[in-house]
Each structure stands twice: as structure tokens, then as C-alpha cells.
Amino acid sequence: MSKMTLTYRALEPEDITLLYRWENDLEVNEVSLSKVPFSKYILEQYISHAQMDIQEAGQVRFILETTEGIAVGCVDLYEYNAVDRRAGIGILIDKDFRALGYGSTAIELIKNYAFNVLGLHQLYCSVGIENTVSLNLFESVGFEKIGLRKEWRFINGNFSDVVEFQLLNK
């Protein structure tokens, strides 16, 4: 598969409809470590504060766009720690654009931003054991499995394991 061309940009007020759909998608909630639905009001507040620097907010979210300006997903850096130079990474690709190579391209973009712009030393993420697509994605772009949290999440009436990943800037 050829490398997909993507860019990232800051959140805009017009993104409210996309964010509302993505954040409240039951399919996404199945694999997300967050279980809280978001109102449009909360998302509007989030977008209005999105211009804050990552140093201030401790997180940043970017919309992922094709060269034609089509939003295909978003990527987050969260739990930013300037002292230890690390952050968590989260990615969401819209269901209409999955399995097209956008996930790995998006991670490469945010890795470049995190390591070369922010000067981070490492990125990490937590992925539910049942989310085989994300497990394979993070491994394919160089993240290393560093641990397993047993019965870490309660989902659909059962406890589920979570795989921990880490990527060091070498």
C-alpha cells in the first residue's frame, strides 16, 4: 500500500459536528479507554480552549486532513510531561476512511511533531486487547509492547486486558 498524504491542523469551531459524531460513536467507545459521552456544549468549550499551548493545557488535538481538505480523523497528544519529555498518543480514523493507510501516516506525522517540534523523548499508549487493528497499527510503526494490564477495563460485562506500548526517540 502506498503512503497516504495527510496533513494535520488545529481544531476549528466548524469541527464540532465531526467531534460530536466521533466522540459519541458506540463503535469507537467499544475500543476507547474513555466511556463518557460528550455533549455539543462540552465539545464547544473544548474547541474554544484548543488554542492553548500544550505546555498550558497538557494536551493537544489535531484534525487529520487529506490534501483535498477532507477530514479523515484526529490525533491527540495527552498527559504531556515537559520534565520527563513524554506524552500519550491517541488516534481516531473515521470509519469511512479506515484500512486505507491513514492510521500509520497519521502516527508518523505526530511522531515527527512530538520528537522534532516538541523535543519529546517518548510516546506511549494503551490499547485494549480486543482492538487488534490498533495493536497491529502501533506495532507496525515501531511502538514496542512493554506490558499488559490484566483485567484493566470493564467492557460489555467482562474485564479485559490492556496492552501498553512505548516508542523512544532514538
VMD Tcl script that builds the backbone (N, CA, C; Angstrom):
set m [mol new atoms 510]
animate dup $m
set s [atomselect $m all]
$s set {name element resname resid chain x y z} {
  {N N MET 1 A 0.854 -1.187 0.000}
  {CA C MET 1 A 0.000 0.000 0.000}
  {C C MET 1 A 0.891 1.238 0.000}
  {N N SER 2 A 0.564 2.180 -0.827}
  {CA C SER 2 A 1.355 3.403 -0.895}
  {C C SER 2 A 1.077 4.289 0.312}
  {N N LYS 3 A 2.026 5.109 0.614}
  {CA C LYS 3 A 1.906 6.035 1.733}
  {C C LYS 3 A 0.852 7.097 1.409}
  {N N MET 4 A -0.111 7.259 2.316}
  {CA C MET 4 A -1.181 8.234 2.118}
  {C C MET 4 A -0.657 9.616 2.524}
  {N N THR 5 A -1.092 10.648 1.801}
  {CA C THR 5 A -0.690 12.011 2.119}
  {C C THR 5 A -1.728 12.628 3.048}
  {N N LEU 6 A -1.262 13.072 4.186}
  {CA C LEU 6 A -2.107 13.726 5.178}
  {C C LEU 6 A -1.390 14.951 5.709}
  {N N THR 7 A -2.185 15.874 6.205}
  {CA C THR 7 A -1.660 16.990 6.979}
  {C C THR 7 A -2.467 17.049 8.267}
  {N N TYR 8 A -1.949 17.791 9.223}
  {CA C TYR 8 A -2.721 17.997 10.446}
  {C C TYR 8 A -2.911 19.496 10.640}
  {N N ARG 9 A -4.016 19.818 11.312}
  {CA C ARG 9 A -4.308 21.226 11.567}
  {C C ARG 9 A -4.991 21.350 12.924}
  {N N ALA 10 A -5.024 22.570 13.416}
  {CA C ALA 10 A -5.690 22.851 14.693}
  {C C ALA 10 A -7.199 22.676 14.552}
  {N N LEU 11 A -7.852 22.504 15.692}
  {CA C LEU 11 A -9.310 22.423 15.716}
  {C C LEU 11 A -9.920 23.764 15.348}
  {N N GLU 12 A -11.033 23.717 14.650}
  {CA C GLU 12 A -11.803 24.897 14.271}
  {C C GLU 12 A -13.225 24.733 14.803}
  {N N PRO 13 A -13.945 25.837 15.045}
  {CA C PRO 13 A -15.334 25.727 15.502}
  {C C PRO 13 A -16.201 24.854 14.588}
  {N N GLU 14 A -15.904 24.861 13.293}
  {CA C GLU 14 A -16.672 24.062 12.333}
  {C C GLU 14 A -16.492 22.560 12.543}
  {N N ASP 15 A -15.521 22.157 13.345}
  {CA C ASP 15 A -15.263 20.729 13.597}
  {C C ASP 15 A -16.219 20.122 14.617}
  {N N ILE 16 A -17.102 20.928 15.189}
  {CA C ILE 16 A -17.986 20.445 16.250}
  {C C ILE 16 A -18.803 19.231 15.812}
  {N N THR 17 A -19.339 19.242 14.613}
  {CA C THR 17 A -20.163 18.126 14.132}
  {C C THR 17 A -19.345 16.848 14.033}
  {N N LEU 18 A -18.143 16.963 13.487}
  {CA C LEU 18 A -17.254 15.796 13.397}
  {C C LEU 18 A -16.903 15.264 14.776}
  {N N LEU 19 A -16.461 16.147 15.665}
  {CA C LEU 19 A -16.073 15.711 17.007}
  {C C LEU 19 A -17.238 15.076 17.748}
  {N N TYR 20 A -18.407 15.663 17.622}
  {CA C TYR 20 A -19.595 15.122 18.287}
  {C C TYR 20 A -19.881 13.705 17.784}
  {N N ARG 21 A -19.791 13.501 16.479}
  {CA C ARG 21 A -20.030 12.171 15.909}
  {C C ARG 21 A -18.958 11.182 16.363}
  {N N TRP 22 A -17.699 11.585 16.290}
  {CA C TRP 22 A -16.613 10.676 16.662}
  {C C TRP 22 A -16.632 10.348 18.147}
  {N N GLU 23 A -16.780 11.356 18.983}
  {CA C GLU 23 A -16.707 11.137 20.433}
  {C C GLU 23 A -17.882 10.325 20.975}
  {N N ASN 24 A -18.990 10.312 20.257}
  {CA C ASN 24 A -20.180 9.609 20.726}
  {C C ASN 24 A -20.512 8.364 19.902}
  {N N ASP 25 A -19.598 7.949 19.057}
  {CA C ASP 25 A -19.778 6.746 18.238}
  {C C ASP 25 A -19.624 5.514 19.128}
  {N N LEU 26 A -20.659 4.684 19.205}
  {CA C LEU 26 A -20.620 3.496 20.068}
  {C C LEU 26 A -19.510 2.537 19.666}
  {N N GLU 27 A -19.223 2.445 18.366}
  {CA C GLU 27 A -18.137 1.582 17.900}
  {C C GLU 27 A -16.781 2.064 18.419}
  {N N VAL 28 A -16.591 3.372 18.418}
  {CA C VAL 28 A -15.350 3.947 18.942}
  {C C VAL 28 A -15.281 3.737 20.450}
  {N N ASN 29 A -16.403 3.920 21.135}
  {CA C ASN 29 A -16.428 3.730 22.587}
  {C C ASN 29 A -16.096 2.303 22.992}
  {N N GLU 30 A -16.356 1.344 22.120}
  {CA C GLU 30 A -16.005 -0.048 22.408}
  {C C GLU 30 A -14.500 -0.220 22.597}
  {N N VAL 31 A -13.700 0.530 21.848}
  {CA C VAL 31 A -12.246 0.374 21.920}
  {C C VAL 31 A -11.562 1.509 22.666}
  {N N SER 32 A -12.285 2.586 22.916}
  {CA C SER 32 A -11.721 3.721 23.631}
  {C C SER 32 A -11.599 3.403 25.117}
  {N N LEU 33 A -10.618 3.990 25.750}
  {CA C LEU 33 A -10.481 3.811 27.195}
  {C C LEU 33 A -11.369 4.793 27.945}
  {N N SER 34 A -12.022 5.713 27.214}
  {CA C SER 34 A -12.957 6.656 27.814}
  {C C SER 34 A -14.371 6.181 27.557}
  {N N LYS 35 A -15.213 6.298 28.546}
  {CA C LYS 35 A -16.586 5.815 28.408}
  {C C LYS 35 A -17.620 6.915 28.575}
  {N N VAL 36 A -17.204 8.153 28.576}
  {CA C VAL 36 A -18.107 9.259 28.854}
  {C C VAL 36 A -18.584 9.873 27.543}
  {N N PRO 37 A -19.909 9.939 27.302}
  {CA C PRO 37 A -20.386 10.642 26.118}
  {C C PRO 37 A -20.177 12.149 26.288}
  {N N PHE 38 A -20.004 12.839 25.178}
  {CA C PHE 38 A -19.742 14.274 25.217}
  {C C PHE 38 A -20.888 15.042 24.586}
  {N N SER 39 A -21.313 16.100 25.248}
  {CA C SER 39 A -22.352 16.974 24.700}
  {C C SER 39 A -21.702 17.955 23.730}
  {N N LYS 40 A -22.526 18.558 22.876}
  {CA C LYS 40 A -22.006 19.585 21.969}
  {C C LYS 40 A -21.466 20.764 22.771}
  {N N TYR 41 A -22.114 21.086 23.875}
  {CA C TYR 41 A -21.650 22.186 24.719}
  {C C TYR 41 A -20.224 21.916 25.229}
  {N N ILE 42 A -19.997 20.724 25.755}
  {CA C ILE 42 A -18.664 20.374 26.270}
  {C C ILE 42 A -17.635 20.426 25.139}
  {N N LEU 43 A -17.993 19.919 23.982}
  {CA C LEU 43 A -17.061 19.927 22.849}
  {C C LEU 43 A -16.806 21.350 22.353}
  {N N GLU 44 A -17.817 22.203 22.386}
  {CA C GLU 44 A -17.601 23.612 22.018}
  {C C GLU 44 A -16.625 24.280 22.984}
  {N N GLN 45 A -16.764 23.973 24.269}
  {CA C GLN 45 A -15.832 24.503 25.264}
  {C C GLN 45 A -14.418 23.989 24.996}
  {N N TYR 46 A -14.316 22.700 24.680}
  {CA C TYR 46 A -13.020 22.094 24.378}
  {C C TYR 46 A -12.367 22.799 23.183}
  {N N ILE 47 A -13.141 22.994 22.116}
  {CA C ILE 47 A -12.607 23.655 20.928}
  {C C ILE 47 A -12.196 25.095 21.244}
  {N N SER 48 A -12.986 25.784 22.064}
  {CA C SER 48 A -12.666 27.179 22.375}
  {C C SER 48 A -11.370 27.301 23.180}
  {N N HIS 49 A -10.982 26.244 23.871}
  {CA C HIS 49 A -9.727 26.257 24.632}
  {C C HIS 49 A -8.590 25.546 23.898}
  {N N ALA 50 A -8.881 25.055 22.705}
  {CA C ALA 50 A -7.889 24.270 21.965}
  {C C ALA 50 A -6.698 25.100 21.497}
  {N N GLN 51 A -6.820 26.424 21.513}
  {CA C GLN 51 A -5.703 27.258 21.088}
  {C C GLN 51 A -4.613 27.335 22.164}
  {N N MET 52 A -4.923 26.820 23.365}
  {CA C MET 52 A -3.920 26.832 24.442}
  {C C MET 52 A -2.722 25.975 24.043}
  {N N ASP 53 A -1.557 26.429 24.413}
  {CA C ASP 53 A -0.325 25.703 24.162}
  {C C ASP 53 A -0.338 24.379 24.910}
  {N N ILE 54 A 0.310 23.367 24.370}
  {CA C ILE 54 A 0.363 22.052 25.016}
  {C C ILE 54 A 0.991 22.156 26.411}
  {N N GLN 55 A 1.893 23.109 26.603}
  {CA C GLN 55 A 2.510 23.302 27.907}
  {C C GLN 55 A 1.469 23.746 28.939}
  {N N GLU 56 A 0.504 24.541 28.482}
  {CA C GLU 56 A -0.554 25.036 29.350}
  {C C GLU 56 A -1.647 23.998 29.564}
  {N N ALA 57 A -2.101 23.409 28.468}
  {CA C ALA 57 A -3.253 22.510 28.507}
  {C C ALA 57 A -2.885 21.081 28.878}
  {N N GLY 58 A -1.638 20.681 28.616}
  {CA C GLY 58 A -1.229 19.301 28.877}
  {C C GLY 58 A -1.673 18.340 27.794}
  {N N GLN 59 A -2.291 18.872 26.761}
  {CA C GLN 59 A -2.755 18.036 25.660}
  {C C GLN 59 A -2.942 18.893 24.417}
  {N N VAL 60 A -3.014 18.215 23.276}
  {CA C VAL 60 A -3.309 18.889 22.019}
  {C C VAL 60 A -3.981 17.877 21.103}
  {N N ARG 61 A -4.927 18.362 20.325}
  {CA C ARG 61 A -5.603 17.517 19.332}
  {C C ARG 61 A -5.498 18.196 17.984}
  {N N PHE 62 A -5.220 17.377 16.968}
  {CA C PHE 62 A -5.164 17.859 15.597}
  {C C PHE 62 A -6.182 17.105 14.758}
  {N N ILE 63 A -6.776 17.805 13.804}
  {CA C ILE 63 A -7.618 17.176 12.796}
  {C C ILE 63 A -6.698 16.720 11.672}
  {N N LEU 64 A -6.908 15.509 11.192}
  {CA C LEU 64 A -6.140 14.950 10.083}
  {C C LEU 64 A -6.918 15.176 8.793}
  {N N GLU 65 A -6.252 15.750 7.799}
  {CA C GLU 65 A -6.910 16.050 6.528}
  {C C GLU 65 A -6.109 15.515 5.356}
  {N N THR 66 A -6.840 15.146 4.312}
  {CA C THR 66 A -6.198 14.808 3.049}
  {C C THR 66 A -5.753 16.105 2.382}
  {N N THR 67 A -4.985 15.984 1.321}
  {CA C THR 67 A -4.548 17.183 0.602}
  {C C THR 67 A -5.726 17.915 -0.039}
  {N N GLU 68 A -6.864 17.221 -0.169}
  {CA C GLU 68 A -8.081 17.846 -0.700}
  {C C GLU 68 A -8.891 18.536 0.398}
  {N N GLY 69 A -8.418 18.493 1.647}
  {CA C GLY 69 A -9.116 19.156 2.744}
  {C C GLY 69 A -10.212 18.323 3.379}
  {N N ILE 70 A -10.222 17.026 3.140}
  {CA C ILE 70 A -11.232 16.138 3.724}
  {C C ILE 70 A -10.721 15.635 5.075}
  {N N ALA 71 A -11.495 15.879 6.123}
  {CA C ALA 71 A -11.121 15.414 7.465}
  {C C ALA 71 A -11.347 13.912 7.550}
  {N N VAL 72 A -10.290 13.165 7.879}
  {CA C VAL 72 A -10.385 11.702 7.953}
  {C C VAL 72 A -10.245 11.188 9.383}
  {N N GLY 73 A -9.902 12.064 10.314}
  {CA C GLY 73 A -9.744 11.621 11.696}
  {C C GLY 73 A -9.066 12.695 12.528}
  {N N CYS 74 A -8.602 12.261 13.693}
  {CA C CYS 74 A -7.881 13.175 14.576}
  {C C CYS 74 A -6.825 12.398 15.338}
  {N N VAL 75 A -5.877 13.129 15.863}
  {CA C VAL 75 A -4.803 12.543 16.650}
  {C C VAL 75 A -4.551 13.449 17.846}
  {N N ASP 76 A -4.304 12.824 18.996}
  {CA C ASP 76 A -4.102 13.551 20.245}
  {C C ASP 76 A -2.748 13.243 20.851}
  {N N LEU 77 A -2.196 14.245 21.495}
  {CA C LEU 77 A -1.132 14.040 22.465}
  {C C LEU 77 A -1.742 14.441 23.798}
  {N N TYR 78 A -1.627 13.608 24.808}
  {CA C TYR 78 A -2.249 13.870 26.108}
  {C C TYR 78 A -1.267 13.501 27.223}
  {N N GLU 79 A -1.598 13.925 28.426}
  {CA C GLU 79 A -0.723 13.713 29.588}
  {C C GLU 79 A 0.708 14.159 29.283}
  {N N TYR 80 A 0.797 15.298 28.605}
  {CA C TYR 80 A 2.093 15.872 28.259}
  {C C TYR 80 A 2.881 16.167 29.525}
  {N N ASN 81 A 4.134 15.726 29.545}
  {CA C ASN 81 A 5.001 15.939 30.689}
  {C C ASN 81 A 6.305 16.547 30.180}
  {N N ALA 82 A 6.475 17.850 30.405}
  {CA C ALA 82 A 7.645 18.572 29.889}
  {C C ALA 82 A 8.937 18.152 30.581}
  {N N VAL 83 A 8.855 17.812 31.853}
  {CA C VAL 83 A 10.056 17.428 32.603}
  {C C VAL 83 A 10.595 16.094 32.093}
  {N N ASP 84 A 9.725 15.106 31.995}
  {CA C ASP 84 A 10.146 13.776 31.550}
  {C C ASP 84 A 10.099 13.628 30.028}
  {N N ARG 85 A 9.628 14.688 29.341}
  {CA C ARG 85 A 9.584 14.763 27.877}
  {C C ARG 85 A 8.867 13.566 27.266}
  {N N ARG 86 A 7.603 13.384 27.710}
  {CA C ARG 86 A 6.789 12.295 27.168}
  {C C ARG 86 A 5.333 12.735 27.063}
  {N N ALA 87 A 4.591 11.988 26.258}
  {CA C ALA 87 A 3.152 12.215 26.122}
  {C C ALA 87 A 2.502 10.930 25.632}
  {N N GLY 88 A 1.221 10.794 25.963}
  {CA C GLY 88 A 0.429 9.715 25.407}
  {C C GLY 88 A -0.038 10.109 24.015}
  {N N ILE 89 A -0.347 9.106 23.217}
  {CA C ILE 89 A -0.843 9.347 21.865}
  {C C ILE 89 A -2.149 8.585 21.671}
  {N N GLY 90 A -3.090 9.245 21.038}
  {CA C GLY 90 A -4.353 8.616 20.680}
  {C C GLY 90 A -4.688 8.975 19.251}
  {N N ILE 91 A -5.339 8.055 18.575}
  {CA C ILE 91 A -5.672 8.280 17.172}
  {C C ILE 91 A -7.071 7.760 16.898}
  {N N LEU 92 A -7.787 8.478 16.053}
  {CA C LEU 92 A -9.100 8.047 15.594}
  {C C LEU 92 A -9.178 8.317 14.103}
  {N N ILE 93 A -9.480 7.276 13.351}
  {CA C ILE 93 A -9.735 7.424 11.922}
  {C C ILE 93 A -11.227 7.172 11.708}
  {N N ASP 94 A -11.887 8.086 11.012}
  {CA C ASP 94 A -13.311 7.957 10.722}
  {C C ASP 94 A -13.566 6.612 10.038}
  {N N LYS 95 A -14.686 5.978 10.398}
  {CA C LYS 95 A -14.963 4.635 9.871}
  {C C LYS 95 A -15.029 4.601 8.345}
  {N N ASP 96 A -15.350 5.721 7.710}
  {CA C ASP 96 A -15.393 5.753 6.246}
  {C C ASP 96 A -13.999 5.767 5.615}
  {N N PHE 97 A -12.956 5.961 6.422}
  {CA C PHE 97 A -11.603 6.080 5.885}
  {C C PHE 97 A -10.627 5.061 6.464}
  {N N ARG 98 A -11.139 4.067 7.152}
  {CA C ARG 98 A -10.269 3.057 7.748}
  {C C ARG 98 A -9.749 2.078 6.700}
  {N N ALA 99 A -8.635 1.446 7.040}
  {CA C ALA 99 A -7.995 0.432 6.184}
  {C C ALA 99 A -7.489 1.015 4.864}
  {N N LEU 100 A -7.170 2.304 4.859}
  {CA C LEU 100 A -6.638 2.966 3.661}
  {C C LEU 100 A -5.212 3.467 3.873}
  {N N GLY 101 A -4.626 3.173 5.028}
  {CA C GLY 101 A -3.261 3.605 5.310}
  {C C GLY 101 A -3.157 4.919 6.056}
  {N N TYR 102 A -4.287 5.538 6.387}
  {CA C TYR 102 A -4.243 6.823 7.072}
  {C C TYR 102 A -3.708 6.703 8.498}
  {N N GLY 103 A -3.964 5.599 9.176}
  {CA C GLY 103 A -3.518 5.446 10.561}
  {C C GLY 103 A -2.009 5.524 10.700}
  {N N SER 104 A -1.298 4.765 9.902}
  {CA C SER 104 A 0.169 4.778 10.007}
  {C C SER 104 A 0.743 6.123 9.570}
  {N N THR 105 A 0.149 6.729 8.562}
  {CA C THR 105 A 0.607 8.053 8.126}
  {C C THR 105 A 0.386 9.088 9.230}
  {N N ALA 106 A -0.776 9.025 9.877}
  {CA C ALA 106 A -1.078 9.956 10.968}
  {C C ALA 106 A -0.097 9.800 12.118}
  {N N ILE 107 A 0.227 8.575 12.469}
  {CA C ILE 107 A 1.172 8.353 13.568}
  {C C ILE 107 A 2.552 8.875 13.188}
  {N N GLU 108 A 2.962 8.673 11.956}
  {CA C GLU 108 A 4.256 9.214 11.515}
  {C C GLU 108 A 4.269 10.741 11.614}
  {N N LEU 109 A 3.173 11.385 11.236}
  {CA C LEU 109 A 3.079 12.843 11.341}
  {C C LEU 109 A 3.233 13.307 12.786}
  {N N ILE 110 A 2.487 12.672 13.694}
  {CA C ILE 110 A 2.504 13.119 15.086}
  {C C ILE 110 A 3.817 12.737 15.763}
  {N N LYS 111 A 4.423 11.629 15.352}
  {CA C LYS 111 A 5.764 11.288 15.865}
  {C C LYS 111 A 6.750 12.395 15.502}
  {N N ASN 112 A 6.711 12.838 14.264}
  {CA C ASN 112 A 7.597 13.910 13.813}
  {C C ASN 112 A 7.356 15.178 14.626}
  {N N TYR 113 A 6.102 15.539 14.819}
  {CA C TYR 113 A 5.769 16.723 15.608}
  {C C TYR 113 A 6.261 16.566 17.051}
  {N N ALA 114 A 5.969 15.427 17.653}
  {CA C ALA 114 A 6.336 15.207 19.050}
  {C C ALA 114 A 7.850 15.202 19.255}
  {N N PHE 115 A 8.568 14.515 18.394}
  {CA C PHE 115 A 10.008 14.369 18.580}
  {C C PHE 115 A 10.799 15.571 18.063}
  {N N ASN 116 A 10.394 16.129 16.930}
  {CA C ASN 116 A 11.196 17.180 16.306}
  {C C ASN 116 A 10.735 18.596 16.626}
  {N N VAL 117 A 9.467 18.787 16.931}
  {CA C VAL 117 A 8.972 20.117 17.276}
  {C C VAL 117 A 8.942 20.298 18.791}
  {N N LEU 118 A 8.330 19.327 19.482}
  {CA C LEU 118 A 8.222 19.431 20.942}
  {C C LEU 118 A 9.465 18.931 21.674}
  {N N GLY 119 A 10.307 18.167 20.989}
  {CA C GLY 119 A 11.518 17.637 21.620}
  {C C GLY 119 A 11.241 16.535 22.635}
  {N N LEU 120 A 10.146 15.795 22.437}
  {CA C LEU 120 A 9.835 14.710 23.374}
  {C C LEU 120 A 10.806 13.555 23.216}
  {N N HIS 121 A 10.978 12.821 24.292}
  {CA C HIS 121 A 11.828 11.634 24.297}
  {C C HIS 121 A 11.027 10.368 24.037}
  {N N GLN 122 A 9.730 10.377 24.413}
  {CA C GLN 122 A 8.950 9.167 24.217}
  {C C GLN 122 A 7.463 9.442 24.078}
  {N N LEU 123 A 6.820 8.516 23.378}
  {CA C LEU 123 A 5.364 8.476 23.252}
  {C C LEU 123 A 4.903 7.135 23.802}
  {N N TYR 124 A 3.689 7.111 24.330}
  {CA C TYR 124 A 3.147 5.850 24.842}
  {C C TYR 124 A 1.649 5.802 24.589}
  {N N CYS 125 A 1.099 4.612 24.661}
  {CA C CYS 125 A -0.352 4.454 24.527}
  {C C CYS 125 A -0.795 3.148 25.165}
  {N N SER 126 A -2.085 3.078 25.430}
  {CA C SER 126 A -2.726 1.896 25.994}
  {C C SER 126 A -3.782 1.440 24.996}
  {N N VAL 127 A -3.780 0.146 24.668}
  {CA C VAL 127 A -4.714 -0.388 23.676}
  {C C VAL 127 A -5.374 -1.635 24.239}
  {N N GLY 128 A -6.700 -1.662 24.187}
  {CA C GLY 128 A -7.435 -2.842 24.631}
  {C C GLY 128 A -7.070 -4.062 23.807}
  {N N ILE 129 A -6.956 -5.196 24.474}
  {CA C ILE 129 A -6.510 -6.441 23.839}
  {C C ILE 129 A -7.416 -6.863 22.679}
  {N N GLU 130 A -8.674 -6.465 22.730}
  {CA C GLU 130 A -9.610 -6.840 21.671}
  {C C GLU 130 A -9.483 -5.951 20.428}
  {N N ASN 131 A -8.753 -4.848 20.532}
  {CA C ASN 131 A -8.598 -3.909 19.429}
  {C C ASN 131 A -7.391 -4.311 18.569}
  {N N THR 132 A -7.558 -5.399 17.836}
  {CA C THR 132 A -6.437 -5.961 17.070}
  {C C THR 132 A -5.938 -5.009 15.984}
  {N N VAL 133 A -6.824 -4.199 15.427}
  {CA C VAL 133 A -6.398 -3.245 14.388}
  {C C VAL 133 A -5.393 -2.259 14.981}
  {N N SER 134 A -5.709 -1.679 16.142}
  {CA C SER 134 A -4.791 -0.717 16.763}
  {C C SER 134 A -3.527 -1.400 17.288}
  {N N LEU 135 A -3.661 -2.596 17.821}
  {CA C LEU 135 A -2.472 -3.335 18.275}
  {C C LEU 135 A -1.503 -3.504 17.114}
  {N N ASN 136 A -2.010 -3.958 15.972}
  {CA C ASN 136 A -1.164 -4.154 14.785}
  {C C ASN 136 A -0.620 -2.839 14.262}
  {N N LEU 137 A -1.449 -1.787 14.302}
  {CA C LEU 137 A -1.016 -0.475 13.819}
  {C C LEU 137 A 0.177 0.040 14.614}
  {N N PHE 138 A 0.059 0.060 15.930}
  {CA C PHE 138 A 1.144 0.615 16.738}
  {C C PHE 138 A 2.414 -0.221 16.623}
  {N N GLU 139 A 2.277 -1.526 16.542}
  {CA C GLU 139 A 3.470 -2.359 16.327}
  {C C GLU 139 A 4.103 -2.063 14.973}
  {N N SER 140 A 3.276 -1.876 13.943}
  {CA C SER 140 A 3.796 -1.677 12.584}
  {C C SER 140 A 4.564 -0.371 12.430}
  {N N VAL 141 A 4.303 0.605 13.291}
  {CA C VAL 141 A 5.014 1.890 13.188}
  {C C VAL 141 A 6.115 2.022 14.241}
  {N N GLY 142 A 6.505 0.907 14.847}
  {CA C GLY 142 A 7.682 0.898 15.709}
  {C C GLY 142 A 7.448 0.970 17.193}
  {N N PHE 143 A 6.198 1.044 17.644}
  {CA C PHE 143 A 5.949 1.027 19.081}
  {C C PHE 143 A 6.237 -0.370 19.624}
  {N N GLU 144 A 6.793 -0.406 20.818}
  {CA C GLU 144 A 7.150 -1.670 21.464}
  {C C GLU 144 A 6.147 -1.993 22.568}
  {N N LYS 145 A 5.702 -3.240 22.584}
  {CA C LYS 145 A 4.847 -3.692 23.685}
  {C C LYS 145 A 5.717 -3.764 24.933}
  {N N ILE 146 A 5.311 -3.062 25.988}
  {CA C ILE 146 A 6.121 -3.049 27.202}
  {C C ILE 146 A 5.405 -3.640 28.404}
  {N N GLY 147 A 4.136 -3.998 28.221}
  {CA C GLY 147 A 3.431 -4.572 29.360}
  {C C GLY 147 A 1.991 -4.899 29.043}
  {N N LEU 148 A 1.390 -5.602 29.988}
  {CA C LEU 148 A -0.009 -5.988 29.876}
  {C C LEU 148 A -0.670 -5.721 31.216}
  {N N ARG 149 A -1.725 -4.953 31.193}
  {CA C ARG 149 A -2.508 -4.703 32.402}
  {C C ARG 149 A -3.669 -5.686 32.395}
  {N N LYS 150 A -3.646 -6.610 33.310}
  {CA C LYS 150 A -4.666 -7.659 33.386}
  {C C LYS 150 A -5.992 -7.101 33.884}
  {N N GLU 151 A -7.062 -7.484 33.207}
  {CA C GLU 151 A -8.422 -7.128 33.600}
  {C C GLU 151 A -8.540 -5.638 33.951}
  {N N TRP 152 A -7.965 -4.805 33.133}
  {CA C TRP 152 A -7.849 -3.362 33.378}
  {C C TRP 152 A -9.133 -2.599 33.093}
  {N N ARG 153 A -9.918 -3.081 32.122}
  {CA C ARG 153 A -11.147 -2.398 31.721}
  {C C ARG 153 A -12.344 -3.309 31.932}
  {N N PHE 154 A -13.461 -2.689 32.227}
  {CA C PHE 154 A -14.726 -3.419 32.318}
  {C C PHE 154 A -15.554 -3.021 31.120}
  {N N ILE 155 A -15.775 -3.954 30.209}
  {CA C ILE 155 A -16.459 -3.652 28.957}
  {C C ILE 155 A -17.420 -4.788 28.612}
  {N N ASN 156 A -18.639 -4.420 28.300}
  {CA C ASN 156 A -19.673 -5.392 27.933}
  {C C ASN 156 A -19.826 -6.508 28.968}
  {N N GLY 157 A -19.750 -6.143 30.238}
  {CA C GLY 157 A -19.974 -7.108 31.297}
  {C C GLY 157 A -18.785 -7.981 31.653}
  {N N ASN 158 A -17.628 -7.703 31.057}
  {CA C ASN 158 A -16.435 -8.513 31.323}
  {C C ASN 158 A -15.222 -7.612 31.528}
  {N N PHE 159 A -14.253 -8.136 32.249}
  {CA C PHE 159 A -12.982 -7.438 32.390}
  {C C PHE 159 A -12.099 -7.805 31.210}
  {N N SER 160 A -11.314 -6.843 30.752}
  {CA C SER 160 A -10.493 -7.005 29.560}
  {C C SER 160 A -9.091 -6.456 29.826}
  {N N ASP 161 A -8.105 -7.089 29.217}
  {CA C ASP 161 A -6.710 -6.667 29.355}
  {C C ASP 161 A -6.404 -5.476 28.445}
  {N N VAL 162 A -5.363 -4.741 28.817}
  {CA C VAL 162 A -4.890 -3.598 28.036}
  {C C VAL 162 A -3.386 -3.755 27.817}
  {N N VAL 163 A -2.966 -3.587 26.569}
  {CA C VAL 163 A -1.546 -3.652 26.209}
  {C C VAL 163 A -0.966 -2.245 26.279}
  {N N GLU 164 A 0.200 -2.128 26.896}
  {CA C GLU 164 A 0.911 -0.852 26.983}
  {C C GLU 164 A 2.022 -0.826 25.921}
  {N N PHE 165 A 2.087 0.285 25.193}
  {CA C PHE 165 A 3.094 0.488 24.156}
  {C C PHE 165 A 3.932 1.709 24.485}
  {N N GLN 166 A 5.155 1.706 23.978}
  {CA C GLN 166 A 6.075 2.830 24.161}
  {C C GLN 166 A 6.946 2.958 22.924}
  {N N LEU 167 A 7.272 4.191 22.569}
  {CA C LEU 167 A 8.194 4.461 21.490}
  {C C LEU 167 A 9.184 5.505 21.965}
  {N N LEU 168 A 10.460 5.157 21.949}
  {CA C LEU 168 A 11.511 6.076 22.355}
  {C C LEU 168 A 12.083 6.786 21.136}
  {N N ASN 169 A 12.411 8.058 21.298}
  {CA C ASN 169 A 13.043 8.837 20.245}
  {C C ASN 169 A 14.533 8.553 20.314}
  {N N LYS 170 A 15.020 7.776 19.393}
  {CA C LYS 170 A 16.429 7.351 19.439}
  {C C LYS 170 A 17.291 8.291 18.639}
}
mol reanalyze $m
mol bondsrecalc $m
mol representation Tube
mol addrep $m
